[in-house]
């Protein structure tokens, strides 16, 4: 009797974009088993999980711990034992210790055993990635013969780079390419992934399944949106974005090779909807995966705190969100009314805690030392730091995480107070410029995103969107007293931060050279503040932290 597997004419592949948690090997194993049970119920032959699923992605320096790698391997072996029941085999990602070092790997398990292991060969080392720091590259892969189907399994970056993994797989007999990914969200990323996959489909002549992780991990949001292109460049299916789901695809062997039957093509949100849902998912997972039961934030009557409150309620539900108005003598009646209206529209808890007594107490304590000096930014910052202290006290007393609410425009130029309004555990709008905050707020007033727990209708009062923004730290203050108009500021910042443009090129766009020089100086000057800021959801291609790592001590100016 021949040992050659019978070559099937139909083949069913389940693609699971689930939400693992970094370090929760037991929990991630349970999710893998849940996915396999669902795949089996739909008659799948093979379950495709995402990159480093059992460890969570990115595990960073956890992979330096031998015990961590041992536990991940044990989980693979448990999954392999499960497959002795004759149900679906599994492609599962895990970190492993090999002879040459640690690898970002996948195991193919079937029939009660590990039938193959493949290692990632192209380790990304840019932007949010630094895999070369903890992993070594694997050898050029060959296809895996799974139940008579020759499957190529390049891992994430293996299809983005120029090392030729896909071409090698095609030349060595692969009939289809199944790609486990941990690809983080940024604006427009789905289209970019489609272009990368189409390039490989054209070059190899093979169909490709792109399975992407879902969920928030610190600053990163993995948005799912898994998909497949057939060899003729047609989109076979598109899974939903920002939602945990499993889809079983049906494949048929034709004269020219394998072809995936047409499946559902889910709506991929654009622009404001995608950004808002990324903020919501990243915030929800940060709070829940770190075990916080509730959150608290200062609700000032301004746009930033209002949209953060909306995101918090949408992500967690109104019963888990406490908002606090912290008024001082410069707080306007308009701000009182707007904050109360916002909290009422969202249905969340709302308190008023005046800060006059503690601020005056600080000023009294410092009166002798400050005698003979002019009142100014120091006294303004005392107000902000008093608010931050009160919010942290509420956090300590009730176990609620403080939500910090500064946008990217403010974080860029240092328009924020250390140990004051920068206090907090997480910032859902840290990577949104001010004008993007306005756009998302206007969008949220007209739409309720899928999965949101908040109400419909106008949740951010119209007056908050129309009035001039102000920190209200002195009489009649507005942000534009010390900053250019936000449309101008945001364009200059996008040129400096996202595009790394030269000052002369920014001026050529129509900006005043003195203004550009000033904003560049403020951007560099505020680096020390950003190093001490809370993490926040990555939305743009270059966020502060993982993507942009500038020195604090830095005398360079583009003159």
C-alpha positions as CSV (number, residue, x, y, z in Angstrom):
1,X,0.0,0.0,0.0
2,X,1.3,3.5,-0.9
3,X,2.0,6.0,1.8
4,X,1.4,8.9,-0.6
5,X,-1.6,11.0,0.6
6,X,-4.7,10.9,-1.5
7,X,-4.9,14.3,-3.3
8,X,-8.3,15.8,-2.6
9,X,-10.4,17.8,-5.0
10,X,-12.0,19.9,-2.3
11,X,-10.4,21.4,0.8
12,X,-11.9,23.6,3.6
13,X,-9.7,26.1,5.4
14,X,-11.0,27.9,8.5
15,X,-9.4,31.3,9.1
16,X,-9.7,32.6,12.7
17,X,-9.0,36.2,13.5
18,X,-9.2,36.0,17.3
19,X,-8.0,38.2,20.1
20,X,-5.1,36.6,22.0
21,X,-3.4,38.2,25.1
22,X,0.4,38.5,25.3
23,X,1.7,36.1,27.9
24,X,-1.6,34.3,28.5
25,X,-0.6,31.0,27.1
26,X,-3.3,29.0,28.9
27,X,-6.0,31.5,27.7
28,X,-4.6,31.6,24.2
29,X,-4.6,27.8,24.0
30,X,-8.2,27.8,25.1
31,X,-9.0,30.3,22.3
32,X,-7.2,28.0,19.8
33,X,-9.3,25.1,20.9
34,X,-12.5,27.1,20.7
35,X,-11.6,28.1,17.1
36,X,-10.8,24.5,16.3
37,X,-14.2,23.3,17.7
38,X,-16.0,25.9,15.6
39,X,-13.9,25.0,12.5
40,X,-14.8,21.3,13.0
41,X,-18.5,22.1,13.3
42,X,-18.3,23.6,9.8
43,X,-16.4,20.7,8.3
44,X,-13.0,22.3,8.0
45,X,-9.9,20.3,7.2
46,X,-7.4,22.9,8.4
47,X,-7.6,25.8,10.9
48,X,-5.3,28.8,10.2
49,X,-4.4,30.9,13.3
50,X,-2.4,34.1,13.3
51,X,1.2,34.9,14.0
52,X,2.6,33.9,17.4
53,X,-1.0,33.2,18.5
54,X,0.0,31.1,21.5
55,X,2.3,33.7,23.0
56,X,0.4,36.7,21.9
57,X,2.0,39.3,19.6
58,X,4.4,41.0,20.0
59,X,5.8,39.1,23.0
60,X,8.9,41.3,23.0
61,X,11.4,40.3,25.7
62,X,9.2,37.6,27.1
63,X,10.8,35.3,24.6
64,X,14.1,35.7,26.4
65,X,12.7,33.6,29.2
66,X,13.4,29.9,28.7
67,X,10.3,29.0,30.8
68,X,8.1,31.1,28.5
69,X,9.3,29.3,25.4
70,X,8.9,26.0,27.2
71,X,5.3,26.7,28.1
72,X,4.6,27.8,24.5
73,X,6.0,24.6,23.1
74,X,3.9,22.6,25.7
75,X,0.8,24.4,24.4
76,X,1.7,23.4,20.8
77,X,2.1,19.8,21.9
78,X,-1.3,19.9,23.7
79,X,-2.9,21.2,20.5
80,X,-1.2,18.5,18.5
81,X,-2.5,15.8,20.8
82,X,-6.0,17.2,20.3
83,X,-5.8,16.5,16.6
84,X,-5.7,12.8,17.2
85,X,-9.5,12.9,17.0
86,X,-9.4,13.1,13.2
87,X,-10.8,16.7,13.2
88,X,-9.1,19.7,11.6
89,X,-5.4,20.1,11.6
90,X,-4.0,23.5,12.8
91,X,-1.4,26.0,11.6
92,X,-0.5,27.9,14.9
93,X,2.1,30.5,15.6
94,X,4.5,30.3,18.6
95,X,8.0,31.4,19.6
96,X,10.5,28.5,19.8
97,X,14.1,27.8,20.8
98,X,16.0,26.3,17.9
99,X,19.6,25.2,17.5
100,X,20.6,28.6,16.1
101,X,18.5,30.7,18.5
102,X,14.9,31.8,19.1
103,X,12.5,31.7,16.2
104,X,9.2,33.3,15.3
105,X,7.6,30.0,14.1
106,X,4.5,28.2,13.1
107,X,3.7,24.5,13.8
108,X,1.5,22.4,11.6
109,X,-0.2,19.8,13.8
110,X,-2.4,16.9,12.6
111,X,-3.1,13.3,13.5
112,X,-2.0,13.8,17.0
113,X,1.5,15.1,16.3
114,X,3.5,18.1,15.0
115,X,4.0,17.3,11.3
116,X,6.0,20.4,10.4
117,X,7.6,23.6,11.7
118,X,8.4,26.7,9.7
119,X,10.4,29.7,10.9
120,X,10.0,33.3,9.8
121,X,12.9,34.4,7.6
122,X,12.4,38.1,7.2
123,X,12.4,39.7,10.6
124,X,11.1,43.3,10.5
125,X,13.2,45.9,12.2
126,X,11.5,49.2,11.5
127,X,8.7,51.4,13.0
128,X,6.9,49.4,15.7
129,X,8.9,46.2,15.0
130,X,12.2,45.1,16.4
131,X,12.2,41.4,15.9
132,X,15.9,41.1,15.1
133,X,16.5,42.0,18.7
134,X,14.9,38.8,20.0
135,X,14.7,36.4,17.1
136,X,17.0,34.8,14.5
137,X,16.0,34.3,10.9
138,X,14.9,30.8,9.8
139,X,16.0,28.9,6.7
140,X,14.2,29.4,3.4
141,X,11.0,27.5,3.7
142,X,9.6,24.6,1.7
143,X,5.9,23.7,1.3
144,X,4.2,21.4,3.8
145,X,2.3,18.4,2.5
146,X,-1.0,18.5,4.4
147,X,-3.4,15.7,3.6
148,X,-2.3,15.7,0.0
149,X,-2.2,19.5,-0.4
150,X,1.2,21.3,-0.7
151,X,0.9,24.4,1.4
152,X,3.3,27.3,1.6
153,X,3.4,29.1,4.9
154,X,5.3,32.4,4.8
155,X,5.0,34.3,8.0
156,X,3.9,38.0,7.9
157,X,7.0,40.0,6.8
158,X,8.1,37.1,4.6
159,X,5.5,38.4,2.0
160,X,6.4,42.1,2.5
161,X,10.2,41.9,2.0
162,X,12.5,41.0,-0.8
163,X,14.0,37.7,0.4
164,X,12.0,35.7,-2.0
165,X,10.2,33.3,0.4
166,X,7.0,33.2,-1.8
167,X,8.9,32.6,-5.0
168,X,10.9,29.8,-3.3
169,X,7.7,28.2,-2.1
170,X,6.2,28.4,-5.6
171,X,9.3,26.9,-7.2
172,X,9.4,24.1,-4.8
173,X,5.8,23.0,-5.4
174,X,3.5,24.9,-3.2
175,X,-0.1,25.0,-4.4
176,X,-1.4,27.8,-2.2
177,X,0.1,30.2,0.3
178,X,-1.4,30.6,3.8
179,X,0.0,33.6,5.7
180,X,-0.3,34.1,9.5
181,X,0.1,37.8,10.3
182,X,0.4,40.2,13.2
183,X,-0.1,43.4,11.2
184,X,-1.0,46.5,13.3
185,X,-3.5,49.0,12.2
186,X,-2.8,52.4,10.8
187,X,-4.9,54.5,8.5
188,X,-5.3,53.0,5.1
189,X,-3.5,49.7,6.1
190,X,-6.1,47.3,4.5
191,X,-5.4,48.7,1.0
192,X,-1.7,48.4,1.5
193,X,-2.0,44.8,2.6
194,X,-4.1,44.1,-0.5
195,X,-1.4,45.6,-2.7
196,X,1.3,43.5,-1.0
197,X,-0.6,40.3,-1.5
198,X,-1.6,41.0,-5.1
199,X,2.1,41.6,-5.9
200,X,3.0,38.1,-4.5
201,X,-0.1,36.5,-6.3
202,X,1.1,37.9,-9.6
203,X,4.7,36.9,-9.1
204,X,4.0,33.3,-7.9
205,X,0.7,32.5,-9.7
206,X,-0.6,31.1,-6.5
207,X,-3.7,32.0,-4.4
208,X,-3.0,33.5,-1.0
209,X,-4.9,33.7,2.3
210,X,-3.9,36.6,4.6
211,X,-5.0,35.8,8.2
212,X,-4.5,38.8,10.6
213,X,-4.6,39.0,14.3
214,X,-7.3,41.0,16.1
215,X,-7.1,43.0,19.4
216,X,-5.2,45.7,21.3
217,X,-1.7,45.2,22.7
218,X,-0.4,48.3,24.5
219,X,-0.2,51.0,21.8
220,X,-0.8,48.6,18.9
221,X,-4.2,47.6,17.5
222,X,-4.5,44.5,15.3
223,X,-7.6,45.0,13.2
224,X,-8.2,41.6,11.6
225,X,-9.7,42.2,8.1
226,X,-8.3,38.9,6.9
227,X,-8.8,38.1,3.2
228,X,-7.9,35.9,0.2
229,X,-7.0,36.5,-3.4
230,X,-7.2,33.8,-6.0
231,X,-4.5,33.2,-8.5
232,X,-6.5,35.3,-11.1
233,X,-6.2,38.3,-8.7
234,X,-9.9,38.2,-7.8
235,X,-10.8,38.8,-4.1
236,X,-12.3,35.6,-2.9
237,X,-13.4,36.9,0.5
238,X,-12.9,39.8,2.9
239,X,-13.4,39.3,6.6
240,X,-14.6,42.1,8.9
241,X,-12.3,44.6,10.5
242,X,-12.1,45.2,14.3
243,X,-14.3,42.1,15.0
244,X,-13.4,38.7,16.3
245,X,-14.6,36.1,13.8
246,X,-14.0,32.8,12.0
247,X,-14.7,32.0,8.4
248,X,-14.5,28.6,6.7
249,X,-13.5,28.9,3.0
250,X,-14.1,26.2,0.5
251,X,-11.4,25.4,-2.1
252,X,-11.7,23.3,-5.3
253,X,-9.0,21.8,-7.4
254,X,-9.2,23.0,-11.0
255,X,-7.0,22.4,-14.1
256,X,-4.9,25.5,-13.2
257,X,-4.6,24.8,-9.5
258,X,-6.6,25.5,-6.4
259,X,-9.4,28.1,-6.3
260,X,-11.3,29.5,-3.3
261,X,-15.0,29.8,-3.7
262,X,-16.4,33.3,-3.5
263,X,-17.2,34.1,0.1
264,X,-18.6,37.2,1.9
265,X,-16.9,40.5,1.3
266,X,-17.4,42.5,4.5
267,X,-17.5,46.3,4.5
268,X,-14.1,47.8,5.4
269,X,-14.6,51.1,7.2
270,X,-12.8,54.2,5.9
271,X,-11.3,57.3,7.5
272,X,-13.1,58.4,10.7
273,X,-15.0,55.2,11.3
274,X,-11.9,53.1,11.1
275,X,-9.9,55.4,13.3
276,X,-12.7,55.6,15.9
277,X,-13.1,51.8,16.0
278,X,-9.4,51.4,16.3
279,X,-9.4,53.8,19.3
280,X,-12.3,52.0,20.8
281,X,-10.8,48.5,20.4
282,X,-7.4,49.5,21.6
283,X,-8.8,51.2,24.7
284,X,-11.2,48.4,25.6
285,X,-8.4,45.8,25.4
286,X,-6.0,47.8,27.4
287,X,-8.4,48.3,30.2
288,X,-9.8,44.8,30.2
289,X,-6.5,42.9,29.6
290,X,-4.9,44.8,32.4
291,X,-7.8,44.0,34.8
292,X,-9.3,47.5,35.4
293,X,-13.0,47.4,36.4
294,X,-13.6,51.0,35.6
295,X,-12.0,54.3,34.4
296,X,-12.1,57.9,35.5
297,X,-11.4,61.1,33.5
298,X,-11.6,64.8,33.9
299,X,-14.5,66.2,31.8
300,X,-13.7,69.8,31.2
301,X,-16.3,70.8,28.6
302,X,-13.7,70.6,25.8
303,X,-13.5,68.5,22.7
304,X,-10.6,66.2,23.8
305,X,-12.1,65.0,27.1
306,X,-15.6,64.7,25.5
307,X,-14.4,62.3,22.8
308,X,-12.4,60.3,25.3
309,X,-15.5,60.0,27.4
310,X,-17.4,58.8,24.3
311,X,-14.8,56.3,23.4
312,X,-14.7,55.0,27.0
313,X,-18.5,54.6,27.2
314,X,-18.6,52.9,23.8
315,X,-15.8,50.6,24.8
316,X,-16.8,49.7,28.4
317,X,-20.3,50.8,28.9
318,X,-21.6,53.8,30.9
319,X,-21.6,52.0,34.3
320,X,-17.8,51.6,34.1
321,X,-17.0,55.3,33.3
322,X,-16.8,58.1,35.9
323,X,-16.3,61.6,34.7
324,X,-15.3,64.5,37.0
325,X,-15.6,68.3,36.4
326,X,-12.7,70.0,38.3
327,X,-13.6,73.7,38.1
328,X,-11.5,76.7,39.2
329,X,-12.2,80.5,39.0
330,X,-11.5,80.5,35.2
331,X,-13.9,77.8,34.4
332,X,-16.7,79.3,32.3
333,X,-20.4,78.7,32.8
334,X,-20.3,77.4,29.2
335,X,-17.8,74.7,30.2
336,X,-20.0,73.7,33.1
337,X,-23.0,73.3,30.9
338,X,-21.1,71.5,28.1
339,X,-19.5,69.0,30.5
340,X,-22.8,68.2,32.2
341,X,-24.6,67.8,28.8
342,X,-21.9,65.5,27.5
343,X,-22.1,63.3,30.6
344,X,-25.9,63.2,30.5
345,X,-25.9,62.3,26.8
346,X,-23.4,59.4,27.4
347,X,-25.3,58.3,30.6
348,X,-22.1,58.0,32.6
349,X,-21.4,59.0,36.2
350,X,-20.6,62.8,36.7
351,X,-19.1,64.5,39.7
352,X,-18.1,68.1,40.4
353,X,-15.0,68.5,42.6
354,X,-13.9,72.2,42.8
355,X,-10.1,72.7,43.0
356,X,-10.0,76.3,44.5
357,X,-9.0,75.3,48.0
358,X,-6.1,73.0,47.1
359,X,-4.8,75.4,44.5
360,X,-5.0,78.3,47.0
361,X,-3.3,76.1,49.5
362,X,-0.4,75.4,47.2
363,X,-0.1,79.1,46.4
364,X,-0.1,80.0,50.1
365,X,2.6,77.4,50.8
366,X,4.8,78.9,48.1
367,X,3.9,82.6,48.8
368,X,7.2,83.4,50.6
369,X,9.4,81.7,48.0
370,X,7.5,83.3,45.0
371,X,7.3,86.8,46.6
372,X,8.3,89.4,44.1
373,X,7.8,87.2,41.0
374,X,5.2,87.6,38.3
375,X,2.3,85.3,38.1
376,X,2.3,83.1,35.0
377,X,2.8,79.6,33.7
378,X,3.8,78.2,37.1
379,X,0.5,79.2,38.6
380,X,-1.4,77.9,35.6
381,X,0.4,74.6,35.8
382,X,-0.5,74.3,39.5
383,X,-4.2,74.2,38.5
384,X,-3.5,71.4,36.1
385,X,-1.4,69.5,38.6
386,X,-4.0,69.8,41.2
387,X,-6.6,68.3,38.9
388,X,-4.1,65.5,38.1
389,X,-3.6,64.8,41.8
390,X,-7.3,64.6,42.5
391,X,-7.9,62.2,39.6
392,X,-5.1,60.0,40.8
393,X,-6.6,60.0,44.3
394,X,-9.9,58.9,42.9
395,X,-8.1,56.2,41.0
396,X,-6.3,55.0,44.1
397,X,-9.5,55.0,46.2
398,X,-11.8,53.2,43.7
399,X,-9.3,51.3,41.6
400,X,-10.3,53.1,38.4
401,X,-7.7,53.8,35.7
402,X,-7.3,57.5,34.9
403,X,-7.8,58.2,31.2
404,X,-5.5,61.0,29.9
405,X,-6.9,63.1,27.1
406,X,-4.2,65.0,25.3
407,X,-4.3,64.9,21.5
408,X,-1.2,64.5,19.2
409,X,-1.1,68.2,18.3
410,X,-0.7,69.1,22.0
411,X,1.7,66.2,22.7
412,X,3.8,67.3,19.8
413,X,4.5,70.9,21.0
414,X,4.4,70.2,24.7
415,X,1.0,71.9,25.3
416,X,0.4,69.6,28.2
417,X,1.5,69.6,31.9
418,X,3.6,66.8,33.3
419,X,2.0,65.4,36.5
420,X,-1.1,67.3,35.6
421,X,-3.3,66.7,32.6
422,X,-0.7,64.1,31.4
423,X,-1.5,61.9,34.4
424,X,-3.2,58.7,33.5
425,X,-2.8,55.1,32.5
426,X,-3.9,55.2,28.8
427,X,-4.7,57.8,26.2
428,X,-7.1,56.8,23.4
429,X,-6.5,59.9,21.3
430,X,-2.7,60.2,21.7
431,X,-2.1,59.7,18.0
432,X,-4.9,61.9,16.7
433,X,-4.2,65.5,15.7
434,X,-6.6,68.1,16.8
435,X,-8.5,68.4,13.5
436,X,-8.8,64.6,13.4
437,X,-10.3,64.7,16.9
438,X,-13.0,67.2,15.6
439,X,-13.6,64.9,12.6
440,X,-14.1,61.8,14.7
441,X,-16.4,63.7,17.2
442,X,-18.6,64.8,14.3
443,X,-18.6,61.3,12.9
444,X,-19.6,59.8,16.3
445,X,-22.5,62.2,16.7
446,X,-24.0,60.7,13.5
447,X,-23.1,57.0,13.9
448,X,-22.8,54.3,16.5
449,X,-19.9,52.0,15.6
450,X,-20.5,48.2,15.6
451,X,-20.0,46.7,19.1
452,X,-20.3,50.1,20.8
453,X,-22.0,50.1,24.2
454,X,-22.8,53.8,24.2
455,X,-26.0,55.5,23.0
456,X,-27.0,56.8,19.6
457,X,-27.5,60.4,18.8
458,X,-25.5,63.5,19.7
459,X,-23.2,62.4,22.5
460,X,-20.8,65.3,22.1
461,X,-22.8,68.6,22.4
462,X,-22.7,70.8,19.3
463,X,-21.3,73.7,21.3
464,X,-18.2,71.7,22.2
465,X,-17.5,71.3,18.5
466,X,-18.1,74.9,17.6
467,X,-16.5,76.9,20.4
468,X,-12.8,78.0,20.5
469,X,-10.7,75.4,22.5
470,X,-9.2,76.6,25.7
471,X,-7.3,75.2,28.7
472,X,-9.1,77.9,30.9
473,X,-6.0,78.4,33.1
474,X,-6.3,82.2,32.9
475,X,-9.0,84.8,31.9
476,X,-10.3,84.7,28.3
477,X,-7.6,82.1,27.3
478,X,-7.8,80.2,24.0
479,X,-5.3,77.7,22.6
480,X,-4.7,80.0,19.6
481,X,-3.2,82.6,21.9
482,X,0.0,80.6,22.0
483,X,-0.4,78.3,19.0
484,X,-1.1,78.7,15.3
485,X,-4.6,77.8,14.1
486,X,-5.0,74.1,14.4
487,X,-5.3,73.5,10.6
488,X,-2.0,75.2,10.2
489,X,-0.4,73.6,13.2
490,X,-1.5,70.1,12.2
491,X,-0.2,70.4,8.7
492,X,3.2,71.6,9.9
493,X,3.3,68.8,12.4
494,X,2.3,66.1,9.9
495,X,5.1,67.4,7.7
496,X,7.7,67.3,10.5
497,X,6.5,64.1,12.3
498,X,5.0,61.8,9.7
499,X,7.0,62.8,6.6
500,X,10.3,64.1,8.2
501,X,10.2,67.0,5.7
502,X,12.9,69.7,5.6
503,X,11.8,73.1,6.9
504,X,12.3,74.7,3.4
505,X,9.9,72.2,1.9
506,X,7.3,72.9,4.5
507,X,7.6,76.6,3.9
508,X,7.2,75.9,0.2
509,X,3.7,74.6,1.1
510,X,2.8,78.2,2.1
511,X,3.7,78.3,5.7
512,X,5.5,81.2,7.5
513,X,9.2,80.3,8.1
514,X,9.3,81.7,11.6
515,X,6.2,79.7,12.5
516,X,7.7,76.5,11.1
517,X,11.0,77.1,13.0
518,X,9.1,77.7,16.2
519,X,7.0,74.5,15.9
520,X,10.0,72.5,15.0
521,X,11.8,73.8,18.2
522,X,8.7,73.1,20.4
523,X,8.5,69.6,18.9
524,X,12.1,68.7,19.8
525,X,11.8,70.5,23.2
526,X,8.8,68.4,24.3
527,X,10.5,65.1,23.8
528,X,11.1,64.7,27.5
529,X,7.4,65.1,28.2
530,X,6.5,62.5,25.7
531,X,8.9,60.0,27.2
532,X,6.9,60.3,30.4
533,X,3.4,60.1,28.8
534,X,0.9,57.3,29.0
535,X,0.7,54.9,26.1
536,X,-2.0,55.5,23.6
537,X,-3.6,53.9,20.5
538,X,-1.4,54.0,17.3
539,X,-3.5,55.5,14.5
540,X,-1.0,57.1,12.1
541,X,1.9,55.5,10.4
542,X,4.3,57.2,12.8
543,X,3.2,57.5,16.4
544,X,5.2,58.8,19.3
545,X,7.0,56.0,21.1
546,X,7.4,52.8,19.0
547,X,7.7,54.6,15.6
548,X,9.5,57.8,16.4
549,X,12.4,57.6,18.8
550,X,14.2,61.0,19.0
551,X,16.8,61.8,21.6
552,X,15.7,64.1,24.5
553,X,19.1,65.8,24.6
554,X,19.1,67.2,21.0
555,X,20.5,70.5,19.7
556,X,19.7,69.9,16.0
557,X,17.5,72.5,14.4
558,X,16.9,72.6,10.6
559,X,18.2,76.1,9.8
